[in-house]
Amino acid sequence: MAGTDLLALATSTGNQPASSPAIYTGNTDEHCRPNNDTSDVPTLTSSRLDSFQRSCSTVGLPEHVTRLLSASVRKSTSKTYDSSWRRWNGWCDRREIDPISAGVNNVLTFLSEQFQNNLQYRTVNVLRSAISSTHQLIDGKPIGQHPLVVRLMKGISNERPPRPRYIVTWDVSKETSYLSALGDNKTLSLRQLTKKLVMLLALISPERSSVLTDLDTRFLQKQPDGFTFILTKPRKTGDPTVESSVSFPSLPEDPSLCPLECLNAYLTATSTFRLSPGHQKLFLSFQKPHKEITRCTIARWLCDVIQAAGIDSSVFKAHSTRAASTSSAAKHNLPLGDILKMGDWSSPSTFQKFYYKPVIDSRYARTVLNKTMA
């Protein structure tokens, strides 16, 4: 059997995230087995990676090919898929079904049951993508793109439409006022200076926490009007074959909010830590031994600064900085094209649907009421 003839890359369609390669080995049994007692049933449970490797092995692909195919899914996506795969794998295990050849009927039944268990559309959609990334192809296509699966997801979307996390966002001026009030950068503790720089960069260039985490001082270029980092890893939606960068301007008219001033102060404060190997990333822990930090730590720092500025951090999380900064730019009439470029969005609908959130403005109401009362 020629494995290369049976190999296809699963591409995203509609709301489905891009998924990894899937292998097709022929027709699959698509009937749903009853959920009877399976105490004597052999355990089929395995990790998503193990299942994918088993698919590749079935069609005779060598190990080095399997490794590269597995690497087509980024680590963050793979972690998300792994938890979803465990749910699917357990469901199949209880029914003595092979999760990589379960067939359309079983996938439809599983997704429908998850919906009946009150899971939101986005969660069910991730489950679909995780299954599609590893399940054998059906009629030459990923099972997540099968017409019946697509129709089921549309039905779920109609029955329980995806809800935005935020309806409104917070006022950026609250955050900038707080950062300005901290005082001179040289007088700040390392903890304060670190968190201030994180928030400044998140506001001025609305990047995801993952991008801020990966900023590397070895790829820092300073110019009179600001500084640029060449990104060593692609953005979430970026093309890994194209070199990308992120730039931050200098704002000398306001030293308390100038990213370059804050960066220089931070690099000076952390210079002794960077002599050790493995300390090249921009952001290091402010606690000994000052190791490089993770995306979750960046997110936690952003939440801390949001709360310190008097914004409800139980509602607004780290990712809200993207909506807050870009919505503020739109409010001040920055051209939409510039906003899309800064947010790394290719379509205006993405910004308008998911990120543009108005700030509650009471000026109109106060003006009307004052005139009425006069």
TINU-867566 format. One line per 2 residues: their letters; for each residue x, y, z of N, C-alpha, C. Coordinates in steps of 0.02 Angstrom, whole numbers. Layout:
a = X,Y,Z,X,Y,Z,X,Y,Z; ...
***
This chain:
ma = 43,-60,0,0,0,0,44,62,0; 31,108,-43,72,168,-48,46,220,2
gt = 82,227,58,59,272,110,54,344,87; 100,364,43,99,433,20,36,450,-19
dl = 5,401,-49,-57,413,-86,-115,422,-39; -107,400,22,-162,402,69,-156,458,119
la = -104,498,113,-90,550,161,-120,616,138; -153,652,182,-181,717,164,-176,762,224
la = -168,826,210,-165,875,264,-235,900,278; -254,900,342,-319,926,361,-314,1002,368
ts = -354,1037,330,-354,1110,332,-417,1134,366; -414,1196,392,-471,1222,429,-524,1247,381
tg = -586,1239,402,-643,1267,364,-690,1297,413; -718,1354,394,-766,1387,438,-734,1405,504
nq = -766,1384,559,-741,1400,625,-694,1347,652; -677,1298,612,-635,1243,636,-562,1263,633
pa = -525,1258,690,-454,1273,688,-417,1224,643; -358,1246,620,-318,1201,579,-299,1139,618
ss = -301,1083,587,-286,1021,621,-228,987,587; -199,938,622,-140,905,596,-158,852,546
pa = -108,822,513,-122,772,462,-162,713,489; -204,685,448,-242,625,467,-229,572,414
iy = -236,509,434,-221,454,390,-284,415,374; -291,396,311,-349,357,290,-327,287,272
tg = -359,237,301,-339,168,287,-396,127,258; -448,160,235,-502,122,204,-568,137,238
nt = -620,100,223,-685,110,252,-684,94,326; -726,129,364,-729,119,436,-799,99,457
de = -802,64,512,-866,44,540,-898,104,572; -956,125,548,-987,187,572,-1048,175,616
hc = -1060,113,638,-1119,103,680,-1101,117,752; -1149,142,791,-1139,158,861,-1153,95,903
rp = -1105,75,942,-1116,17,984,-1151,37,1048; -1193,-6,1075,-1228,10,1137,-1178,15,1194
nn = -1196,56,1244,-1152,66,1301,-1166,13,1353; -1146,-49,1339,-1156,-104,1385,-1098,-109,1434
dt = -1102,-157,1479,-1047,-168,1527,-984,-187,1488; -930,-149,1500,-868,-162,1463,-811,-181,1510
sd = -828,-214,1565,-777,-232,1614,-725,-280,1585; -745,-320,1536,-699,-367,1506,-673,-345,1438
vp = -682,-280,1423,-661,-254,1358,-589,-230,1363; -547,-246,1314,-478,-222,1314,-476,-145,1313
tl = -430,-116,1351,-424,-44,1354,-392,-17,1290; -426,31,1259,-401,61,1197,-369,129,1210
ts = -373,152,1274,-351,220,1290,-277,230,1273; -262,283,1236,-194,303,1221,-194,377,1208
sr = -135,408,1210,-130,479,1198,-145,495,1125; -158,558,1111,-172,578,1042,-111,565,998
ld = -51,580,1025,9,569,986,19,495,971; 7,452,1022,13,380,1011,-36,356,958
sf = -97,383,961,-148,363,912,-128,385,842; -101,446,837,-80,470,771,-22,428,744
qr = 25,412,788,81,370,767,57,301,744; 6,276,778,-22,211,758,-53,216,689
sc = -87,272,674,-115,282,608,-61,282,555; -7,318,570,48,321,522,80,253,511
st = 87,217,566,118,150,561,75,103,520; 9,112,524,-37,68,487,-25,72,412
vg = -8,131,387,3,139,315,77,136,297; 119,117,345,189,104,330,233,165,325
lp = 214,221,356,256,280,354,314,272,402; 375,290,384,432,284,428,428,333,487
eh = 466,319,538,462,358,600,480,431,589; 530,445,547,552,514,538,498,555,502
vt = 458,523,460,402,558,428,347,572,480; 333,523,521,283,531,574,301,588,620
rl = 365,593,637,388,645,683,376,715,653; 391,723,589,380,788,557,306,804,550
ls = 266,753,535,193,765,531,165,786,598; 190,755,651,168,773,718,187,845,735
as = 245,866,711,270,933,725,232,988,689; 186,969,644,147,1019,607,97,1055,651
vr = 82,1025,709,36,1057,757,79,1090,811; 67,1154,822,106,1190,872,91,1164,942
ks = 139,1174,987,135,1145,1053,73,1168,1091; 56,1232,1086,-2,1258,1122,-66,1225,1097
ts = -71,1217,1031,-130,1184,1002,-131,1111,1021; -73,1079,1021,-70,1009,1039,-93,996,1110
kt = -74,1041,1156,-96,1033,1226,-171,1039,1231; -200,1086,1194,-273,1093,1194,-306,1031,1166
yd = -280,1005,1111,-308,946,1080,-301,885,1126; -246,881,1164,-234,822,1205,-290,812,1257
ss = -311,866,1290,-364,860,1339,-430,840,1307; -443,868,1247,-504,850,1211,-501,778,1188
wr = -442,756,1166,-434,687,1143,-446,637,1200; -425,655,1261,-437,610,1318,-511,600,1330
rw = -550,653,1321,-623,647,1329,-652,600,1276; -631,610,1214,-654,568,1158,-630,497,1167
ng = -567,488,1187,-539,423,1196,-576,383,1249; -592,416,1305,-630,383,1358,-699,362,1335
wc = -731,405,1296,-798,389,1270,-794,327,1225; -744,324,1183,-735,267,1138,-717,204,1177
dr = -675,212,1228,-653,155,1267,-711,119,1300; -760,159,1325,-818,129,1359,-863,91,1310
re = -855,105,1246,-897,72,1195,-857,24,1151; -795,12,1170,-751,-33,1132,-747,-11,1059
id = -733,53,1050,-727,83,983,-655,108,975; -626,97,919,-560,123,905,-567,198,889
pi = -536,243,928,-546,315,919,-520,342,853; -475,306,820,-449,331,756,-487,305,696
sa = -536,261,708,-576,235,653,-649,227,675; -672,274,717,-739,268,745,-794,280,694
gv = -781,321,644,-831,333,593,-876,392,609; -913,414,559,-952,475,564,-1008,470,616
nn = -1044,414,617,-1101,409,663,-1079,416,735; -1023,385,752,-999,390,821,-975,460,837
vl = -943,493,791,-921,561,803,-981,607,812; -1033,598,771,-1094,638,778,-1126,626,846
tf = -1130,563,866,-1161,547,930,-1122,578,988; -1055,572,985,-1013,599,1038,-1021,675,1044
ls = -1016,710,988,-1021,783,990,-1090,805,1014; -1142,770,992,-1210,786,1013,-1218,776,1088
eq = -1189,722,1115,-1193,710,1187,-1157,764,1227; -1101,788,1200,-1065,841,1235,-1107,905,1236
fq = -1141,918,1181,-1186,975,1179,-1243,967,1230; -1270,907,1235,-1323,894,1283,-1299,901,1355
nn = -1233,894,1365,-1204,903,1431,-1187,976,1445; -1216,1021,1405,-1212,1093,1415,-1143,1123,1400
lq = -1104,1089,1359,-1041,1120,1337,-1056,1175,1286; -1016,1227,1287,-1025,1282,1241,-1000,1263,1171
yr = -1022,1301,1122,-1004,1287,1052,-929,1283,1043; -892,1331,1072,-819,1332,1062,-787,1268,1088
tv = -811,1243,1145,-782,1183,1174,-796,1122,1130; -858,1117,1105,-875,1062,1060,-834,1067,996
nv = -823,1128,973,-785,1136,911,-712,1115,919; -683,1127,978,-615,1104,991,-614,1027,993
lr = -666,997,1022,-670,924,1022,-671,898,950; -710,930,908,-713,910,837,-644,914,805
sa = -609,970,818,-543,979,788,-493,928,812; -496,912,877,-450,863,906,-461,794,874
is = -523,775,866,-539,711,834,-516,712,761; -531,767,727,-515,772,656,-440,770,644
st = -401,793,693,-328,795,684,-296,726,683; -332,675,708,-302,609,717,-342,553,684
hq = -407,561,679,-450,510,651,-433,498,577; -443,437,555,-433,420,485,-479,462,440
li = -454,477,381,-494,516,333,-556,476,312; -609,513,297,-670,483,271,-681,512,201
dg = -682,469,152,-690,490,82,-638,543,63; -577,534,89,-522,578,72,-520,644,108
kp = -565,654,157,-567,717,193,-564,704,268; -539,754,307,-541,747,380,-613,739,404
ig = -622,698,454,-690,684,477,-725,746,504; -686,794,528,-715,856,552,-746,898,497
qh = -728,884,434,-756,920,377,-810,880,341; -828,823,369,-882,784,338,-946,826,339
pl = -985,825,285,-1045,868,282,-1092,861,341; -1101,800,367,-1146,791,424,-1117,822,488
vv = -1051,817,496,-1019,848,554,-1023,924,550; -1012,951,490,-1018,1023,481,-1089,1046,496
rl = -1139,1009,472,-1209,1027,486,-1225,1022,559; -1199,971,592,-1210,965,664,-1183,1026,701
mk = -1122,1048,683,-1093,1105,717,-1133,1169,703; -1161,1175,644,-1204,1233,630,-1267,1230,673
gi = -1293,1169,682,-1352,1161,725,-1336,1180,797; -1278,1159,821,-1257,1177,889,-1250,1253,895
sn = -1220,1284,843,-1212,1356,844,-1279,1392,845; -1328,1366,808,-1394,1397,808,-1431,1387,874
er = -1423,1327,902,-1458,1312,965,-1426,1348,1025; -1360,1353,1023,-1323,1385,1079,-1268,1428,1049
pp = -1286,1488,1025,-1238,1531,990,-1178,1548,1035; -1118,1552,1005,-1060,1572,1044,-1070,1641,1074
rp = -1052,1648,1137,-1060,1712,1171,-992,1744,1182; -986,1809,1169,-922,1842,1182,-908,1845,1257
ry = -845,1842,1275,-827,1845,1345,-843,1914,1374; -832,1966,1333,-843,2034,1356,-892,2069,1310
iv = -936,2108,1339,-981,2151,1300,-952,2221,1295; -922,2243,1350,-886,2307,1351,-815,2294,1373
tw = -774,2344,1370,-705,2337,1394,-688,2392,1443; -626,2393,1467,-607,2443,1517,-573,2502,1483
dv = -573,2557,1520,-546,2620,1495,-470,2619,1503; -434,2625,1447,-361,2623,1449,-332,2679,1491
sk = -367,2736,1494,-341,2793,1533,-333,2777,1607; -375,2730,1632,-367,2709,1702,-299,2675,1712
et = -281,2635,1663,-218,2598,1667,-158,2644,1659; -162,2690,1611,-106,2735,1600,-97,2783,1659
sy = -152,2803,1689,-147,2847,1749,-112,2810,1806; -128,2746,1814,-96,2707,1866,-21,2699,1851
ls = -4,2683,1790,67,2673,1772,106,2737,1781; 77,2794,1763,111,2858,1771,123,2874,1844
al = 73,2857,1886,78,2873,1957,130,2832,1994; 156,2779,1962,207,2739,1995,272,2777,2005
gd = 283,2828,1963,343,2869,1971,399,2848,1925; 458,2874,1940,518,2862,1900,534,2788,1898
nk = 552,2763,1839,568,2692,1832,626,2670,1877; 674,2715,1888,733,2697,1927,717,2687,2001
tl = 660,2712,2022,641,2705,2093,596,2645,2106; 576,2611,2053,530,2555,2061,566,2492,2081
sl = 532,2449,2118,559,2383,2132,560,2342,2068; 598,2288,2068,600,2246,2008,531,2218,1992
rq = 493,2201,2043,425,2176,2032,382,2228,1996; 384,2290,2022,344,2343,1991,367,2358,1920
lt = 433,2362,1911,460,2379,1846,443,2325,1794; 447,2262,1815,431,2207,1770,359,2211,1746
kk = 313,2219,1794,242,2219,1777,224,2282,1737; 257,2338,1752,243,2399,1714,263,2389,1641
lv = 322,2361,1629,345,2350,1560,299,2302,1523; 278,2250,1556,233,2201,1525,169,2236,1502
ml = 139,2276,1545,77,2310,1527,87,2362,1473; 142,2400,1476,154,2449,1424,160,2416,1355
la = 197,2362,1351,205,2328,1287,139,2298,1264; 99,2271,1310,35,2241,1292,-14,2294,1266
li = -9,2355,1291,-55,2408,1269,-32,2440,1204; 33,2452,1198,58,2489,1140,61,2445,1077
sp = 74,2381,1087,71,2334,1031,29,2275,1055; -35,2274,1037,-82,2226,1068,-67,2153,1049
er = -14,2127,1077,6,2058,1062,-22,2010,1114; -24,1947,1097,-45,1895,1144,11,1884,1195
ss = -8,1854,1251,41,1840,1304,97,1796,1278; 81,1751,1231,132,1705,1205,187,1743,1168
vl = 169,1797,1133,219,1836,1096,264,1873,1145; 234,1903,1197,274,1939,1247,321,1891,1283
td = 299,1830,1295,340,1780,1328,402,1763,1287; 395,1762,1221,448,1739,1177,497,1794,1156
ld = 485,1856,1177,531,1910,1158,601,1894,1185; 651,1899,1141,718,1876,1157,767,1934,1148
tr = 807,1947,1199,854,2004,1197,907,1995,1144; 920,1934,1122,969,1923,1069,945,1949,1002
fl = 879,1960,996,849,1983,934,817,2052,943; 847,2091,988,823,2159,1002,864,2209,961
qk = 829,2253,926,860,2305,887,833,2373,910; 877,2417,933,856,2482,957,868,2535,903
qp = 820,2580,897,825,2636,852,810,2700,892; 827,2758,865,813,2820,902,739,2830,918
dg = 696,2803,874,625,2815,884,589,2755,915; 627,2706,941,595,2649,973,639,2587,970
ft = 607,2528,973,646,2466,971,603,2411,940; 636,2361,913,603,2307,877,631,2240,901
fi = 587,2191,908,607,2122,921,591,2080,859; 640,2045,833,627,1994,783,599,1933,819
lt = 542,1910,797,509,1854,831,542,1788,811; 559,1748,861,591,1684,848,540,1628,838
kp = 477,1642,854,424,1594,843,367,1628,807; 330,1593,765,274,1625,730,218,1642,778
rk = 181,1694,761,121,1711,799,70,1654,792; 18,1658,832,-33,1606,831,-61,1595,762
tg = -73,1649,725,-101,1644,658,-50,1662,605; 15,1664,624,66,1686,578,91,1630,533
dp = 124,1651,480,156,1604,433,226,1589,458; 240,1526,477,306,1510,504,363,1518,455
tv = 347,1524,390,400,1532,340,419,1604,328; 383,1651,359,396,1722,349,421,1753,414
es = 478,1786,411,505,1819,470,460,1877,491; 444,1880,554,401,1934,579,434,1968,638
sv = 410,2026,654,438,2066,708,384,2105,742; 400,2134,799,354,2177,835,393,2239,858
sf = 365,2298,847,400,2360,861,363,2400,914; 401,2438,953,374,2480,1006,405,2549,999
ps = 365,2602,997,392,2669,986,421,2700,1050; 461,2750,1041,484,2791,1097,436,2849,1106
lp = 420,2866,1168,376,2923,1183,412,2970,1230; 461,3006,1205,502,3050,1249,463,3106,1281
ed = 405,3124,1252,365,3177,1282,334,3157,1348; 332,3092,1363,304,3069,1426,348,3012,1453
ps = 402,3028,1487,449,2976,1510,417,2923,1554; 365,2941,1590,333,2891,1634,297,2836,1596
lc = 280,2850,1533,245,2800,1492,285,2780,1430; 348,2801,1427,388,2786,1368,413,2714,1371
pl = 395,2673,1322,417,2603,1323,493,2595,1321; 527,2639,1282,600,2634,1278,633,2651,1344
ec = 608,2702,1378,634,2719,1444,625,2661,1492; 567,2631,1491,551,2576,1537,594,2515,1520
ln = 603,2502,1455,643,2445,1434,715,2453,1457; 744,2512,1447,813,2523,1467,822,2515,1542
ay = 774,2540,1580,778,2532,1653,774,2459,1673; 731,2422,1638,722,2351,1654,784,2310,1635
lt = 813,2324,1577,873,2288,1557,931,2302,1604; 936,2364,1628,988,2381,1677,977,2344,1743
at = 914,2341,1764,898,2309,1828,909,2234,1826; 904,2204,1766,911,2131,1760,976,2110,1728
st = 1022,2157,1718,1083,2142,1681,1125,2088,1714; 1128,2088,1780,1170,2037,1814,1140,1967,1807
fr = 1074,1962,1799,1043,1896,1792,1058,1865,1724; 1070,1907,1674,1075,1884,1605,1144,1856,1588
ls = 1189,1856,1637,1255,1827,1625,1253,1751,1624; 1201,1722,1654,1195,1649,1657,1162,1623,1594
pg = 1179,1562,1572,1146,1532,1513,1072,1523,1526; 1032,1528,1473,960,1518,1479,923,1578,1507
hq = 954,1637,1503,922,1698,1528,920,1751,1473; 907,1730,1411,907,1777,1355,838,1807,1340
kl = 785,1776,1365,718,1803,1353,713,1871,1388; 672,1915,1360,665,1982,1389,640,1978,1461
fl = 585,1943,1470,554,1942,1537,579,1882,1577; 607,1899,1636,631,1849,1683,592,1856,1748
sf = 590,1803,1786,557,1805,1850,592,1856,1896; 554,1894,1933,585,1942,1980,604,1909,2046
qk = 593,1843,2050,613,1805,2108,672,1760,2090; 717,1751,2137,774,1707,2124,750,1637,2108
ph = 784,1602,2062,846,1620,2025,833,1658,1960; 777,1694,1955,763,1737,1898,763,1699,1831
ke = 726,1644,1830,722,1603,1770,676,1635,1718; 680,1611,1657,633,1632,1605,563,1608,1624
it = 514,1648,1607,446,1633,1631,402,1605,1574; 342,1585,1591,297,1555,1543,242,1605,1524
rc = 203,1586,1475,146,1627,1453,97,1638,1509; 86,1588,1551,39,1595,1606,62,1647,1657
ti = 128,1653,1667,154,1703,1712,143,1773,1685; 155,1782,1619,140,1847,1588,67,1865,1597
ar = 23,1817,1586,-49,1829,1593,-66,1849,1665; -34,1815,1713,-48,1831,1783,-23,1902,1800
wl = 35,1921,1774,60,1988,1786,13,2041,1757; -13,2029,1698,-60,2076,1668,-122,2083,1710
cd = -147,2027,1736,-206,2030,1779,-191,2069,1843; -131,2062,1869,-112,2099,1929,-113,2174,1917
vi = -87,2196,1860,-85,2267,1844,-155,2293,1829; -196,2252,1797,-266,2271,1784,-302,2284,1850
qa = -293,2239,1897,-325,2247,1963,-297,2307,2000; -232,2318,1996,-200,2373,2032,-225,2441,2007
ag = -247,2443,1944,-273,2505,1915,-346,2517,1932; -375,2472,1972,-445,2480,1992,-494,2450,1943
id = -471,2406,1900,-514,2372,1852,-529,2302,1878; -590,2279,1868,-612,2215,1896,-577,2157,1861
ss = -526,2129,1893,-488,2074,1862,-525,2008,1867; -580,2005,1904,-620,1944,1904,-661,1939,1840
vf = -670,1995,1807,-706,1998,1744,-658,2002,1685; -611,2048,1689,-565,2061,1634,-498,2025,1646
ka = -483,1979,1601,-421,1941,1607,-367,1971,1562; -310,1937,1559,-252,1963,1524,-267,1978,1450
hs = -305,1933,1418,-318,1941,1347,-360,2004,1333; -392,2032,1384,-434,2091,1374,-393,2152,1354
tr = -326,2150,1365,-285,2207,1345,-288,2218,1269; -296,2164,1231,-301,2171,1158,-364,2209,1138
aa = -419,2192,1170,-482,2227,1155,-480,2298,1181; -453,2308,1240,-452,2375,1270,-410,2423,1228
st = -349,2402,1209,-305,2447,1173,-331,2461,1102; -353,2410,1066,-377,2421,998,-443,2458,996
ss = -486,2446,1045,-549,2484,1049,-535,2557,1064; -485,2570,1106,-466,2640,1121,-439,2674,1058
aa = -400,2637,1019,-373,2665,957,-430,2681,908; -479,2636,904,-537,2649,860,-577,2709,884
kh = -583,2716,949,-621,2772,977,-588,2838,959; -521,2838,954,-485,2899,937,-470,2903,862
nl = -510,2866,822,-511,2873,749,-446,2852,715; -410,2805,744,-353,2776,708,-381,2735,650
pl = -352,2741,590,-378,2703,532,-383,2629,547; -436,2599,522,-448,2528,535,-390,2484,510
gd = -361,2502,453,-306,2463,427,-247,2460,475; -233,2516,509,-179,2517,558,-195,2473,618
il = -258,2473,639,-278,2432,696,-272,2358,679; -293,2340,619,-289,2270,598,-216,2247,595
km = -173,2290,571,-102,2273,567,-72,2263,636; -88,2306,683,-61,2301,750,-88,2238,786
gd = -151,2222,773,-181,2164,805,-168,2098,769; -134,2101,712,-119,2041,672,-184,2008,649
ws = -230,2049,626,-294,2023,600,-297,2036,525; -316,1986,487,-321,1993,415,-389,2018,393
sp = -439,2010,435,-507,2028,417,-537,2078,467; -569,2132,443,-601,2179,488,-655,2145,531
st = -686,2093,505,-740,2060,543,-713,2029,608; -651,2006,607,-622,1977,668,-618,2029,723
fq = -593,2088,705,-588,2142,755,-658,2165,777; -702,2176,730,-767,2202,746,-810,2153,785
kf = -802,2089,772,-844,2039,804,-818,2019,873; -751,2013,880,-723,1984,940,-685,2033,984
yy = -662,2089,957,-617,2132,996,-642,2203,1006; -681,2229,959,-704,2298,968,-759,2299,1021
kp = -744,2328,1077,-792,2332,1132,-796,2405,1155; -855,2435,1155,-860,2505,1177,-849,2511,1252
vi = -822,2568,1272,-817,2585,1343,-880,2623,1362; -910,2605,1418,-971,2641,1440,-954,2714,1450
ds = -987,2757,1413,-974,2829,1414,-1036,2864,1441; -1028,2899,1496,-1086,2932,1528,-1092,3005,1508
ry = -1047,3030,1466,-1048,3102,1451,-1113,3123,1417; -1138,3083,1371,-1200,3101,1336,-1258,3103,1386
ar = -1263,3050,1427,-1318,3047,1475,-1315,3105,1524; -1255,3121,1548,-1248,3175,1596,-1266,3242,1564
tv = -1246,3251,1501,-1262,3313,1466,-1338,3320,1457; -1371,3266,1438,-1443,3268,1427,-1479,3282,1493
ln = -1459,3247,1546,-1493,3255,1611,-1482,3325,1639; -1422,3351,1630,-1408,3419,1656,-1450,3470,1619
kt = -1457,3461,1553,-1498,3508,1515,-1572,3502,1534; -1593,3440,1546,-1662,3428,1565,-1678,3459,1632
ma = -1629,3454,1678,-1640,3478,1746,-1634,3554,1751; -1601,3585,1700,-1590,3657,1704,-1655,3695,1696
***
